[in-house]
Amino acid sequence: MKRLFGRAQAPLQDIEDTPEELWRAPFKKPDASRLPAEKGDGYRSSFGPDGFILELERKNIFAWTVDPIYRYRDAVFEADILPGSPEHAPAEGEAAPQNPLPDSRRMTNAGTAAGGIIFRYLNESTFYMVLVSDAGMIRMDAVVNGTPLPVLGWTETAAAAAGKPGSRLKIIARGTSFTLIVNERWVAECSDDTIQAPGRIALAGQNWNALSSVRIVFGSLSIDSRPFEIEAVHTRWNSLIPIPPEARVRLAETWLAMGSYVPAILQLKKAEKAAPLQPEARLALARAYLAQRVFEEAEEEFRKIIEARQEAPEALEFAGTDQVLLSTDPAEDSQPAQVRAEGGAGTASIAAITEARSELGGIFYLQDRYQDLEILLSGIPIEQRRESPFLSNLEGHLLRHKGCHEEAATRYERAGELVPGEGLFHLNAGNEWLKAGLHPRAVDAWLEAGRRYLAAGDTDELEGIIDNLESAGRLSLPEQEYPMQALRGKYHYARGNADEALACFERIEGERCSDSAVWYLSALLRREKGDIQGALERLVRARDLEPGFAAYRFRLAETLRNAGQDYEEELKQALEADDSDGWIHNLAALSLLDKNDPDSAAIHLAEARRLLPGEREIVVNLAEVRRRQGRLAEALELLDRSNARELHAGANLLVEEGKYEDAEEWYREALRKTPFDPELLADRAANCLELDLLNEADDLLGRAYDIQPSPRVFLLISFLAGKKGEFTRSEIALQQGLEEFPEETELLRELARVYLHTQRVDNAKAVLRKLKRIDSGPETNELEQDIEERSSQKISCSSCNRYWRVPRNLPPQGSLHLTAQPPDDLPAGTCPACRAHYCIGCAREHLGDDGRFRCKTCNTPLKLVEPGIIWLLNRWQADSPEG
C-alpha cells in the first residue's frame, strides 16, 4: 500500500544563503562539521579527539580555514580556543615573538601564538578577525585589501591575569557594533563600519617568532544568527550585566595606546562611576584630556592625583589659587623617592605624583602660564628635575622665556643626554646658544640634533637643521666644516639627491676623513653611477675604518662579485662578523651556486629565509637551487604566481631547462600583470627567438626599446635581424647600441662577429682592437682566434710545434732573393713530394751532401714553392736590419 504522505525531503542548500539559525559544529563528525580538512602553504587543518586542529608549520605565519557554507552578517560567534600547543619548543635565547600586524604598544607582549574567528569574510583580503593569544590578550582587526586596520589593539583580559590556558571567545556582531567576551567576562564593545556585507566565517591561527610550529585547537564552535537572540545577548552583556571597572580601565588603556582618546575618556568615566579610579587610571584619564587639548579637565585630574597624597606634612599654596599642590619640606630633597607598592584611590603613589606634576607643567607651558610653571618646578626636588628629560625640557622653556639663553641651552642639552634618540632637545639648545652669541656651540648642538634626526629617518626635521647650518656656516670653526659637510651629504643621500650628496662627500674625502659612513655612502652612489672602481676603493676605506662592521664587508663582497673579481675572503669575514644577517647568507648561497654547489647553497638560503621570512628574492634564489638539484616542479611551486616578478623568475627557470613553450605561458602571464617591464619584454623576446616566433619577438623588442633601451635589447634586435638574414639591420642596431653604451663589451663582440660573417675582416679587426683596450677576458681571446682563423691560414713545421700565420688567398709571390741568413724560427721550405713544411731549426738536422735542406721523411730537397712561406721570408728580409 502506498504511503499517503512521503518522507519529508531536505530542502536544497544554497551556500550563499544568510540563514537565521543556531548551529553548533559537530567536530566529532567531520563530514557534518562544514569546515574542511586541508593543507596549504605552511599550515594544515584536521579533526582530532579534542576538536578542530589548525597546525601552523613555520614561524611568522597567519592562516585560516573557511567554512564554505552560508554567509552571516549579524550573529553571535562562540568558540573554545587553546592556542600555542608547540610542536617544537623555542630555543634558549630565541627572540621574543613579534606580531606582523600593526598594533599598539602591547604588541610584543601578546604571546607566542593566537587563535580566533574570522567573520564577514568576503574574500581572502577583506574580512573581520578577532584573535586571542596564549597570553590571554585579545585584538580585533578589519582587513581591507590585505591591510589590517586595527579596530581594537591587544587588550589584556581576565584570562591573562589568571594565567590559565585556553579561552572561550564570544563575539556579538550587531550592525556596526561588536562586543568581545572572553571566558564569560566582558572585554570591549567596539564600533566599526568598514565591512557591512554578510560573509563567511573561518577559524584562524597566528604563529609568531618564538615557536617553530604550533597547534591551535578549537574545542567547539557555534553560530547563532537569530535576530531576537542576537538582540537579547547584546542587551544582556552591554546593559544588564554590570561591567567590572577594571575591564573598562583595561579597555581604556588600549584606546589610549591606539590614539583613540574619546573612547578612552568615556570608558574611564564609566569606570569612575562604579568605583574611584586608581592613580594610574586617573593619570591615563588626564592624559587623554590633554591629548584632546581639553586643558581645564586635564588640569583638574592632575590636581586630584597630587592632592591625593595625604602623607605630605606641608604643602605650598599654589600662586593665584587656594589649592594645595606641592610639598616644600627641604628635607624631602634628600629623601630617596619610594614608590608605594599599593595604595587606595585616595592615596597616590610617588611615581604617579611625579608624572602628574610633569604633565601639569606641560599644561602651564602650553597655556603660557610661566609664573605657575616656575612655582611648580621650584617645588620639585633638584635631583628629580635632573633625572627627568621632560622636566629638564620644561626648565629650558622657562629659562628661555626669562631670556636666560645660555642656561636654557644647558637644560635642553641635559634633556637630550637623557633621551639619546631625540634630536629636538639639541635643536632647541642650538637655538639658545645662537641667541647667547656662542655660535660654535650652536653648530655643535645642531650637528648632534642632525645626527639624531638622521638616525631616526626624520629628513623633514633634518632639513631645518641643514638650513640652520647653512646660515651659521660663516660663524663656525674650521674644524666644524668637515662634520657639517658630512651631515649635508647624508641628508641629501637620505632624500635621494644623489648628485648633491656626492658633491658633499667629494669635498671631504681624503686622508683626514675618518667617518666610515661617508666612504660607504659615497661608494654606493658611485656604484649606482657605474663607477665600480671608485666604489670599490671607497668600500675598502670604509671597511678599513670599521673592519668588524659586517655591512661594509658584505657590500664590498657583493660589489667585487658583480665586478667579476674575487670576493670570497670578504664574504667569509662578513659571515664571521654577523651570521644573523640574512642578506649575507643569501650572497653566500649565490657564491656556492657560482661553484655549482646547490646543496650547500640551500643550507644558506634556508637560514636566509628564516632570518628574512618576507623577502621573496630569497625564495626566487631558492627556486634556482631546486632547479639545479633537478627538482624543477618543486622550484616552480615555491613561486607565487600572483606576483609578476616571480612569474618572470619561473619563466627564466623554464628557459634554463629548455622548456621554451612552458616558459612562454609564464612570460605571457607575467606581462599581463606588468606590461611595461622592459626586462620582462626582452626576456620573452629572447624566448620567442628560441621558438622561431620572429614577428612576436620583433614586436616585443620594439616595445622594450621604446620604454628603456638597453644593451641586451640592441643585442636581441641584432640576433633577430641575423635570423631574418637582415645583416645591415643587425649592424645598424649594434652601432646604435654602441652610441649609447660605447664600452659595452657584448655589443662590440657581436659587431665584430657580424663583420666576420659578412666577410669584412678588416672591420672586425678594428672592432677587436677597441675591445682589447677595455676587456682581455676569455671571450675576447676566443673572438681574436676566430678572426685569425677567418683572415689567415696556418703553416706548421712538421717536426716541431712551431707555426706561422699568413694572409689567406695570397697572390703569387715571385722569386725570392735572400741577402742574409734567416733565423731558425722561420720556415726553410716545403717538400715537393709530401708537402711537409719545416722550420730552419729542424731542417738543419737533415742537410744533404750538397748543403741543401732535405725532407725528414722523403729525403727530398726542400723548395720555396709555398706562397705563404715566400711571403714570410720577404717580410722578414724587409723588416730585418741584416736584410
Secondary structure, 3 states (H helix, E strand, C coil): CCCCCCCCCCCCCCCCCCCCCEEECCCCCHHHCCCCCCEECCEEEEEECCEEEEEECCCCEEEEEECCCCCECCEEEEEEEEEEEEEECCCCCCCCCCCCCCCCCCHHHCCCEEEEEEEEEEECCEEEEEEEECCCEEEEEEEECCEEEEEEEEEECHHHHHCCCCEEEEEEEECCEEEEEECCEEEEEEECCCCCCCEEEEEEEEECCCCCEEEEEEEEEEEECCHHHHHHHHHHHHHHCCCCHHHHHHHHHHHHHCCCHHHHHHHHHHHHHHCCCCHHHHHHHHHHHHHCCCHHHHHHHHHHHHHCCCCCCCCEECCCCCCEEECCCHHHHHCCCCCCCCCCCCCCCHHHHHHHHHHHHHHHHHCCCHHHHHHHHHCCCHHHHHHCHHHHHHHHHHHHHCCCHHHHHHHHHHHHHHCCCCCHHHHHHHHHHHHCCCHHHHHHHHHHHHHHHHHHCCHHHHHHHHHHHHHHHHHCCHHHHHHHHHHHHHHHHHCCCHHHHHHHHHHHCCCCCCCHHHHHHHHHHHHHCCCHHHHHHHHHHHHHHCCCCHHHHHHHHHHHHHCCCCCHHHHHHHHHHCCCCHHHHHHHHHHHHHCCCHHHHHHHHHHHHHHCCCCHHHHHHHHHHHHHCCCHHHHHHHCCCCCHHHHHHHHHHHHHCCCHHHHHHHHHHHHHHCCCCHHHHHHHHHHHHHCCCHHHHHHHHHHHHHHCCCHHHHHHHHHHHHHCCCHHHHHHHHHHHHHHCCCCHHHHHHHHHHHHHCCCHHHHHHHHHHHHHHCCCHHHHHHHHHHHHHHEEEEECCCCCCEEEEECCCCCCCCCCCCCCCCCCCEEEECCCCCCEEEHHHHHHHECCCCCEECCCCCCECECCCHHHHHHHHHHHHHCCCC
